[in-house]
């Protein structure tokens, strides 16, 4: 059952990007930033591979990845702004939002202030959930948007460039793998497995 789910997720991510290009990248990154378990660690490196192939532009991939991040983050910000902590405590598990993740993000926000919104965009886990406490704290939305987009540009570029490097080095690994598609699928499956396992296990415990 789990293998079927993961295979479907892998097919979805790859299919969306290959079919819709930049719009698909923006959509998937928006979903990830809105707490839907579709890791950017899968989306952007695969997009980087397509840049290496010449199918997409590096500048456009990075821009639309960051734009999607901003859109999804604004949705999470609104959830925190209008719903507050009480709403998240009650309904967060139905949105795949772990209480412990929100607690951690709130701790970071309280300790470092608005600047953590910028810095957290390149940190695993925190980057996804920092928008919620920012909304709860009613951080200035223009500053929030600026920090989010700026940090997301860095994150999107780093992951996209990693995908490009993987493509450039593929000839070296060619004798061990028949096609790059299999490596991509394996990477997607492993990343998705970790993401889903972590969220589902954590939510059931909480």
C-alpha positions as CSV (number, residue, x, y, z in Angstrom):
1,X,0.0,0.0,0.0
2,X,2.7,2.5,1.0
3,X,4.8,1.6,-2.1
4,X,1.7,2.4,-4.3
5,X,1.2,5.7,-2.6
6,X,4.9,6.7,-3.0
7,X,5.0,5.6,-6.6
8,X,1.9,7.7,-7.3
9,X,3.5,10.7,-5.5
10,X,6.7,10.3,-7.6
11,X,4.7,10.1,-10.8
12,X,2.6,13.2,-9.7
13,X,5.6,15.4,-9.0
14,X,7.5,14.4,-12.2
15,X,4.4,14.4,-14.3
16,X,3.2,17.9,-13.2
17,X,6.6,19.5,-13.8
18,X,7.2,17.8,-17.1
19,X,3.6,18.7,-18.3
20,X,3.1,22.2,-17.0
21,X,6.6,23.5,-16.5
22,X,6.9,26.6,-14.5
23,X,3.3,26.7,-13.5
24,X,3.6,23.2,-12.1
25,X,6.8,24.2,-10.1
26,X,4.9,27.2,-8.6
27,X,1.9,25.0,-7.8
28,X,3.9,22.3,-6.1
29,X,6.0,24.7,-4.1
30,X,2.9,26.5,-3.0
31,X,1.4,23.3,-1.8
32,X,4.6,22.5,0.1
33,X,4.6,25.9,1.8
34,X,0.9,25.4,2.7
35,X,1.9,22.3,4.7
36,X,1.0,19.7,2.1
37,X,3.7,17.0,2.2
38,X,5.3,17.5,-1.2
39,X,9.0,18.2,-0.3
40,X,10.8,21.0,-2.2
41,X,13.9,18.8,-1.9
42,X,12.3,16.7,-4.6
43,X,10.6,19.4,-6.7
44,X,13.5,21.8,-7.3
45,X,16.3,19.3,-7.9
46,X,14.2,17.6,-10.6
47,X,13.5,21.0,-12.1
48,X,17.3,21.6,-12.0
49,X,17.8,18.4,-14.0
50,X,15.3,19.8,-16.6
51,X,17.4,23.0,-16.7
52,X,20.5,20.8,-17.3
53,X,18.7,19.1,-20.2
54,X,17.8,22.5,-21.6
55,X,14.0,22.1,-21.2
56,X,13.7,25.0,-18.6
57,X,15.5,28.2,-17.7
58,X,17.4,28.4,-14.5
59,X,16.2,32.0,-13.8
60,X,12.6,31.1,-14.4
61,X,12.7,27.9,-12.3
62,X,14.2,29.7,-9.3
63,X,11.8,32.6,-9.7
64,X,8.7,30.5,-9.9
65,X,9.8,28.2,-7.2
66,X,10.2,31.2,-4.9
67,X,6.9,32.7,-6.0
68,X,5.1,29.4,-5.3
69,X,6.8,29.4,-1.9
70,X,5.5,32.9,-1.2
71,X,1.9,32.0,-2.2
72,X,1.8,28.9,0.0
73,X,3.4,30.8,2.9
74,X,0.8,33.5,2.7
75,X,-1.9,30.8,3.0
76,X,-0.2,29.5,6.1
77,X,0.2,33.1,7.4
78,X,-3.5,33.7,6.9
79,X,-4.3,30.5,8.7
80,X,-2.3,31.7,11.7
81,X,-3.5,35.3,11.5
82,X,-7.2,34.5,11.3
83,X,-7.4,31.1,13.1
84,X,-4.8,31.6,15.8
85,X,-3.2,28.9,17.9
86,X,-6.5,27.6,19.2
87,X,-7.5,26.7,15.6
88,X,-4.2,25.0,14.9
89,X,-4.4,23.0,18.1
90,X,-7.9,21.7,17.2
91,X,-7.7,21.2,13.5
92,X,-3.9,21.1,12.7
93,X,-3.7,17.4,12.6
94,X,-6.3,17.3,9.8
95,X,-4.0,19.6,7.8
96,X,-0.9,17.4,8.5
97,X,0.4,20.1,10.8
98,X,2.2,18.6,13.8
99,X,1.8,20.4,17.1
100,X,5.5,19.9,17.8
101,X,6.5,21.5,14.5
102,X,4.4,24.6,15.3
103,X,5.9,24.7,18.8
104,X,9.4,24.7,17.4
105,X,8.5,27.4,14.9
106,X,7.0,29.5,17.6
107,X,10.1,29.1,19.8
108,X,12.3,30.2,17.0
109,X,10.1,33.1,16.1
110,X,9.9,34.3,19.8
111,X,13.7,34.0,20.1
112,X,14.9,35.6,16.9
113,X,11.9,37.8,15.9
114,X,11.0,38.7,12.3
115,X,14.4,37.9,10.9
116,X,13.8,34.2,11.4
117,X,11.3,34.3,8.6
118,X,14.2,35.2,6.3
119,X,16.7,32.8,7.8
120,X,14.3,29.8,8.2
121,X,13.7,29.6,4.4
122,X,16.9,27.6,4.1
123,X,16.3,25.4,7.1
124,X,14.5,22.0,7.0
125,X,11.1,21.7,8.8
126,X,11.2,25.2,10.3
127,X,10.9,26.8,6.9
128,X,7.6,25.1,6.2
129,X,5.9,26.1,9.5
130,X,7.4,29.5,10.4
131,X,4.5,31.2,8.5
132,X,2.0,30.0,11.1
133,X,3.5,31.8,14.2
134,X,4.3,34.8,12.0
135,X,0.6,35.0,11.2
136,X,-0.4,34.4,14.9
137,X,2.0,37.2,15.9
138,X,0.5,39.4,13.1
139,X,3.9,40.2,11.6
140,X,3.7,43.0,9.1
141,X,2.6,41.2,5.9
142,X,4.8,43.3,3.5
143,X,7.9,42.5,5.6
144,X,6.8,38.9,5.8
145,X,6.4,38.7,2.1
146,X,9.7,40.3,1.4
147,X,11.6,38.1,3.8
148,X,9.8,35.0,2.5
149,X,10.5,35.6,-1.1
150,X,14.1,36.6,-0.5
151,X,14.9,33.5,1.5
152,X,13.0,31.3,-0.9
153,X,15.1,32.5,-3.8
154,X,18.2,31.3,-2.0
155,X,16.6,27.9,-1.2
156,X,15.2,27.5,-4.7
157,X,18.5,28.3,-6.3
158,X,20.5,26.0,-4.1
159,X,18.2,23.0,-4.8
160,X,17.9,23.7,-8.5
161,X,21.6,24.1,-8.9
162,X,22.1,20.7,-7.0
163,X,19.8,19.1,-9.6
164,X,21.9,20.7,-12.4
165,X,25.1,19.4,-10.9
166,X,23.6,15.9,-10.7
167,X,22.8,16.2,-14.4
168,X,26.4,17.3,-15.3
169,X,27.9,14.4,-13.4
170,X,25.5,11.8,-14.7
171,X,28.0,10.4,-17.3
172,X,30.3,9.4,-14.5
173,X,27.5,7.3,-12.9
174,X,26.2,6.0,-16.2
175,X,27.8,2.6,-15.8
176,X,26.0,2.0,-12.6
177,X,22.5,3.2,-13.6
178,X,20.8,2.6,-16.9
179,X,18.9,5.9,-17.0
180,X,18.7,9.0,-14.9
181,X,14.9,8.6,-14.6
182,X,15.4,5.6,-12.3
183,X,17.7,7.7,-10.0
184,X,15.1,10.4,-9.9
185,X,12.3,8.0,-9.0
186,X,14.4,6.5,-6.3
187,X,15.2,9.9,-4.9
188,X,11.5,10.9,-5.0
189,X,10.5,7.7,-3.3
190,X,13.0,8.0,-0.5
191,X,12.2,11.6,0.2
192,X,8.5,11.2,0.1
193,X,8.7,8.1,2.3
194,X,10.6,10.0,5.0
195,X,8.3,13.1,4.7
196,X,5.0,11.1,5.0
197,X,6.4,8.7,7.7
198,X,7.5,11.6,9.8
199,X,4.2,13.5,9.6
200,X,1.8,10.6,9.9
201,X,3.7,9.0,12.8
202,X,4.0,12.4,14.6
203,X,0.4,13.3,14.1
204,X,-0.9,10.0,15.4
205,X,1.2,10.3,18.5
206,X,-0.1,13.8,19.2
